[in-house]
């Protein structure tokens, strides 16, 4: 369930049935640096499609989602990025099956905490986000709506 009023998007298709303008996906299994690969694919896919701040937000969230998958589920399976006229959907899949382990409204970490900021950042930066089961485990989806002033798409 997404952390906002939006609903989850099936990979490669928008709520209105419209296909994305751009789709990119990579298998992260076995990569030595899956977070680096995730950051690279986001930057490459959004080059010329969004401004730097918007891209930085999507990169940070993708990095956090892959890091969480590695830390809590042992590995991230893949990442996909779909670019629509309205914005971007990022999905990170892992083999974990416990969707309840991903809090719907993550609390802010205390100043002295060494961790616990990842999903809080996702919640702050993404327009909506959520988690759902799929045939391989679960996927976390983050939605980013374009804002006024973003680069031409």
Backbone as numpy.savetxt, mean C-alpha at the origin, in Angstrom:
# Nx Ny Nz CAx CAy CAz Cx Cy Cz
-11.21 -5.06 5.60 -12.05 -3.89 5.60 -11.16 -2.66 5.60
-11.49 -1.67 4.82 -10.69 -0.47 4.73 -10.92 0.43 5.93
-9.89 1.23 6.23 -9.94 2.11 7.38 -10.77 3.36 7.15
-11.47 3.45 6.05 -12.31 4.61 5.74 -13.64 4.08 5.21
-14.40 4.94 4.55 -15.69 4.50 4.04 -15.57 3.81 2.69
-14.38 3.75 2.11 -14.19 3.10 0.82 -14.22 1.59 0.98
-14.37 0.90 -0.14 -14.32 -0.55 -0.11 -13.09 -1.03 -0.83
-12.67 -2.25 -0.55 -11.46 -2.80 -1.14 -11.62 -2.94 -2.65
-10.50 -2.75 -3.34 -10.50 -2.87 -4.79 -9.87 -4.19 -5.19
-10.53 -4.97 -6.04 -9.88 -6.15 -6.55 -8.66 -5.72 -7.37
-7.63 -6.51 -7.33 -6.41 -6.17 -8.05 -6.71 -5.93 -9.52
-6.32 -4.77 -10.01 -6.46 -4.47 -11.43 -7.81 -3.91 -11.85
-8.73 -3.67 -10.94 -10.03 -3.15 -11.36 -10.57 -2.17 -10.32
-11.06 -1.05 -10.77 -11.63 -0.05 -9.88 -13.04 -0.40 -9.48
-13.58 0.35 -8.51 -14.94 0.11 -8.04 -15.96 0.22 -9.15
-15.70 1.11 -10.10 -16.65 1.31 -11.19 -16.39 0.36 -12.37
-15.51 -0.62 -12.17 -15.22 -1.59 -13.22 -14.18 -1.10 -14.22
-13.68 0.10 -14.06 -12.69 0.67 -14.97 -11.32 0.09 -14.67
-10.62 -0.30 -15.70 -9.26 -0.81 -15.55 -8.32 0.35 -15.27
-7.22 0.07 -14.55 -6.27 1.14 -14.27 -5.57 1.62 -15.54
-5.12 2.87 -15.51 -4.36 3.42 -16.63 -2.98 2.76 -16.67
-2.44 2.45 -15.51 -1.14 1.80 -15.39 -1.22 0.75 -14.30
-0.64 -0.42 -14.56 -0.55 -1.48 -13.56 0.90 -1.94 -13.51
1.42 -2.05 -12.30 2.77 -2.57 -12.11 2.74 -3.53 -10.94
3.48 -4.61 -11.03 3.54 -5.58 -9.95 4.88 -6.30 -10.00
5.39 -6.64 -8.83 6.61 -7.45 -8.78 6.48 -8.48 -7.67
7.10 -9.62 -7.92 7.20 -10.70 -6.95 8.33 -10.34 -5.99
8.06 -10.32 -4.72 9.06 -9.96 -3.72 9.69 -11.17 -3.04
9.19 -12.37 -3.34 9.68 -13.59 -2.70 11.17 -13.78 -2.99
11.91 -14.01 -1.94 13.33 -14.31 -2.09 14.23 -13.12 -2.35
13.68 -11.94 -2.48 14.53 -10.77 -2.69 15.26 -10.42 -1.41
16.51 -10.05 -1.54 17.31 -9.67 -0.37 16.82 -8.35 0.23
16.32 -7.46 -0.62 15.87 -6.15 -0.15 14.49 -5.83 -0.72
13.43 -6.51 -0.22 12.10 -6.30 -0.79 11.58 -4.87 -0.64
11.94 -4.20 0.45 11.47 -2.82 0.64 12.09 -1.89 -0.40
13.34 -2.11 -0.71 14.01 -1.32 -1.74 13.36 -1.53 -3.09
13.01 -2.78 -3.40 12.34 -3.09 -4.66 10.96 -2.43 -4.71
10.26 -2.42 -3.58 8.95 -1.79 -3.52 9.06 -0.28 -3.76
10.03 0.34 -3.11 10.22 1.79 -3.31 10.53 2.11 -4.77
11.37 1.28 -5.37 11.75 1.48 -6.78 10.56 1.39 -7.72
9.72 0.37 -7.55 8.59 0.20 -8.47 7.59 1.34 -8.32
7.39 1.83 -7.09 6.47 2.95 -6.90 7.01 4.19 -7.58
8.27 4.50 -7.35 8.86 5.71 -7.97 8.82 5.62 -9.50
9.17 4.46 -10.03 9.19 4.28 -11.49 7.77 4.41 -12.06
6.80 3.80 -11.41 5.43 3.80 -11.92 4.79 5.18 -11.83
5.11 5.94 -10.79 4.49 7.25 -10.61 5.27 8.40 -11.26
6.43 8.11 -11.83 7.23 9.16 -12.47 6.40 9.87 -13.53
6.26 11.19 -13.41 5.50 11.99 -14.36 3.99 11.92 -14.18
3.52 11.12 -13.22 2.08 10.98 -13.00 1.59 11.68 -11.75
2.51 12.03 -10.85 2.14 12.68 -9.59 3.31 13.52 -9.12
3.02 14.50 -8.28 4.09 15.36 -7.78 4.95 14.61 -6.76
6.05 15.23 -6.39 7.02 14.58 -5.52 6.50 14.25 -4.14
5.72 15.13 -3.53 5.19 14.88 -2.19 4.21 13.71 -2.20
3.34 13.68 -3.20 2.38 12.59 -3.33 3.13 11.27 -3.51
4.10 11.27 -4.43 4.91 10.07 -4.67 5.63 9.64 -3.41
6.20 10.59 -2.67 6.90 10.26 -1.43 5.97 9.59 -0.43
4.72 10.05 -0.34 3.74 9.44 0.56 3.46 7.99 0.16
3.27 7.76 -1.13 2.99 6.40 -1.61 4.21 5.50 -1.38
5.40 6.03 -1.63 6.64 5.26 -1.41 6.76 4.88 0.06
6.54 5.83 0.96 6.66 5.55 2.39 5.67 4.48 2.84
4.44 4.59 2.37 3.43 3.60 2.75 3.77 2.22 2.17
4.19 2.15 0.92 4.59 0.87 0.33 5.74 0.25 1.14
6.71 1.07 1.50 7.85 0.60 2.30 7.37 0.04 3.64
6.47 0.75 4.30 5.94 0.30 5.59 5.16 -1.01 5.45
4.34 -1.11 4.42 3.53 -2.33 4.24 4.41 -3.54 3.97
5.43 -3.37 3.14 6.35 -4.48 2.87 7.13 -4.82 4.13
7.60 -3.81 4.85 8.32 -4.06 6.10 7.47 -4.81 7.12
6.20 -4.42 7.23 5.29 -5.12 8.15 5.08 -6.57 7.72
4.96 -6.80 6.42 4.77 -8.17 5.93 5.99 -9.03 6.26
7.17 -8.47 6.08 8.39 -9.21 6.39 8.49 -9.48 7.89
8.22 -8.47 8.69 8.36 -8.60 10.15 7.30 -9.52 10.75
6.05 -9.38 10.33 4.96 -10.08 11.01 4.50 -11.36 10.32
4.76 -11.50 9.02 4.33 -12.71 8.31 5.50 -13.49 7.72
6.71 -13.02 7.97 7.89 -13.75 7.49 8.40 -13.31 6.13
7.52 -12.79 5.28 7.92 -12.34 3.95 6.75 -11.65 3.28
7.08 -10.73 2.41 6.08 -10.14 1.52 6.10 -10.96 0.24
4.93 -11.35 -0.25 4.87 -12.13 -1.48 5.01 -11.26 -2.71
4.25 -10.17 -2.75 4.30 -9.30 -3.91 3.73 -7.94 -3.58
3.96 -7.01 -4.48 3.38 -5.68 -4.38 2.81 -5.34 -5.75
1.65 -4.69 -5.75 1.10 -4.21 -7.01 0.68 -2.76 -6.82
0.72 -2.05 -7.91 0.39 -0.63 -7.92 -0.50 -0.39 -9.12
-1.69 0.15 -8.87 -2.62 0.48 -9.94 -2.86 1.98 -9.93
-2.66 2.61 -11.09 -2.84 4.05 -11.23 -4.12 4.30 -12.00
-5.02 5.03 -11.40 -6.31 5.38 -11.99 -6.38 6.89 -12.20
-7.41 7.33 -12.87 -7.61 8.77 -13.03 -7.83 9.44 -11.68
-8.39 8.74 -10.72 -8.71 9.29 -9.41 -7.59 9.16 -8.39
-6.60 8.31 -8.66 -5.52 8.11 -7.70 -4.82 6.78 -7.88
-4.31 6.26 -6.78 -3.44 5.08 -6.81 -3.90 4.07 -5.75
-3.81 2.80 -6.09 -4.05 1.72 -5.13 -2.78 0.88 -5.04
-2.29 0.70 -3.82 -1.11 -0.13 -3.55 -1.58 -1.34 -2.77
-1.13 -2.53 -3.18 -1.48 -3.75 -2.47 -0.22 -4.55 -2.18
-0.06 -4.97 -0.94 1.06 -5.83 -0.55 0.46 -7.11 0.03
0.90 -8.24 -0.53 0.39 -9.53 -0.06 1.45 -10.29 0.71
0.99 -11.04 1.72 1.87 -11.94 2.46 1.10 -13.22 2.77
1.79 -14.17 3.38 1.15 -15.46 3.67 0.37 -15.47 4.99
0.43 -14.40 5.73 -0.30 -14.33 7.00 -1.79 -14.44 6.76
-2.48 -15.11 7.66 -3.92 -15.29 7.50 -4.74 -14.52 8.52
-4.08 -13.97 9.54 -4.80 -13.30 10.62 -5.03 -11.83 10.29
-6.13 -11.54 9.63 -6.43 -10.15 9.29 -6.76 -9.33 10.53
-7.20 -10.00 11.60 -7.51 -9.29 12.84 -6.25 -8.75 13.52
-5.09 -9.26 13.15 -3.83 -8.79 13.74 -3.48 -7.39 13.23
-4.13 -6.95 12.18 -3.88 -5.62 11.62 -4.97 -4.70 12.16
-4.60 -3.79 13.08 -5.63 -2.94 13.70 -6.25 -1.98 12.70
-7.56 -1.81 12.79 -8.27 -0.91 11.88 -7.94 0.55 12.12
-7.66 0.91 13.34 -7.29 2.29 13.69 -6.08 2.20 14.61
-4.87 2.18 14.03 -3.67 2.00 14.85 -3.43 3.21 15.75
-3.04 2.94 17.00 -2.75 4.04 17.92 -1.40 4.68 17.59
-1.25 5.93 17.95 0.04 6.60 17.80 1.02 5.99 18.79
2.26 5.82 18.34 3.29 5.27 19.22 3.72 6.34 20.23
4.09 5.89 21.42 4.62 6.81 22.42 6.00 7.28 21.98
6.43 8.39 22.52 7.71 9.00 22.15 8.88 8.04 22.35
8.82 7.21 23.38 9.92 6.30 23.70 9.84 4.96 22.97
8.74 4.69 22.28 8.59 3.42 21.57 9.57 3.34 20.40
10.17 2.15 20.23 11.09 1.94 19.12 10.36 1.56 17.85
9.15 1.09 17.94 8.37 0.68 16.78 6.94 1.17 16.92
6.06 0.64 16.09 4.65 0.95 16.22 4.18 2.17 15.45
5.04 2.71 14.59 4.64 3.89 13.84 4.19 3.57 12.41
4.47 2.38 11.95 4.21 2.02 10.56 2.76 2.16 10.14
1.86 1.44 10.79 0.45 1.52 10.41 -0.15 2.87 10.76
0.39 3.52 11.79 -0.07 4.88 12.10 0.24 5.79 10.91
1.44 5.68 10.33 1.80 6.47 9.15 0.90 6.12 7.96
0.63 4.83 7.76 -0.26 4.41 6.69 -1.62 5.07 6.87
-2.13 5.05 8.09 -3.43 5.62 8.39 -3.46 7.13 8.14
-2.38 7.81 8.43 -2.32 9.26 8.26 -2.13 9.64 6.78
-1.30 8.90 6.06 -0.93 9.30 4.69 -1.91 8.81 3.62
-2.47 7.63 3.78 -3.37 7.09 2.76 -4.77 7.69 2.93
-5.48 7.82 1.81 -6.88 8.28 1.86 -7.75 7.24 2.54
-7.44 5.98 2.34 -8.13 4.85 2.97 -7.20 3.65 2.89
-7.38 2.70 3.78 -6.57 1.48 3.73 -7.31 0.38 4.47
-6.87 -0.83 4.23 -7.49 -1.95 4.90 -6.79 -3.25 4.59
-7.31 -4.31 5.14 -6.73 -5.64 4.97 -7.84 -6.61 4.59
-7.50 -7.59 3.76 -8.47 -8.63 3.42 -7.75 -9.93 3.12
-8.45 -11.02 3.35 -7.91 -12.35 3.04 -7.94 -12.55 1.55
-7.03 -13.36 1.06 -7.09 -13.82 -0.32 -6.58 -15.25 -0.37
-6.46 -15.80 -1.54 -6.13 -17.22 -1.68 -4.73 -17.57 -1.18
-3.83 -16.59 -1.07 -2.46 -16.86 -0.62 -2.20 -16.43 0.82
-3.14 -15.76 1.43 -2.97 -15.27 2.80 -3.79 -14.02 3.00
-3.10 -12.87 3.06 -3.83 -11.61 3.17 -3.10 -10.55 2.37
-3.83 -9.47 2.10 -3.23 -8.33 1.44 -3.70 -7.06 2.14
-2.78 -6.13 2.23 -3.10 -4.82 2.78 -3.14 -3.87 1.60
-4.21 -3.12 1.52 -4.46 -2.21 0.40 -4.48 -0.79 0.93
-3.76 0.09 0.26 -3.77 1.51 0.60 -4.22 2.28 -0.63
-5.17 3.17 -0.44 -5.73 3.99 -1.50 -5.26 5.44 -1.31
-4.81 6.04 -2.40 -4.37 7.44 -2.38 -5.16 8.19 -3.44
-6.04 9.08 -3.02 -6.76 9.92 -3.97 -5.86 11.07 -4.37
-5.96 11.48 -5.65 -5.20 12.66 -6.07 -5.77 13.86 -5.37
-4.90 14.81 -5.08 -5.29 16.05 -4.45 -5.21 17.18 -5.48
-5.90 18.26 -5.24 -5.80 19.43 -6.11 -4.34 19.85 -6.18
-3.84 20.09 -7.38 -2.46 20.52 -7.55 -1.49 19.41 -7.86
-1.94 18.14 -7.81 -1.03 17.06 -8.19 -0.72 17.16 -9.67
0.41 16.58 -10.07 0.85 16.65 -11.46 -0.18 16.06 -12.40
-0.13 16.47 -13.65 -1.04 15.91 -14.66 -0.89 14.40 -14.70
-2.03 13.73 -14.89 -2.01 12.27 -14.95 -2.32 11.81 -16.32
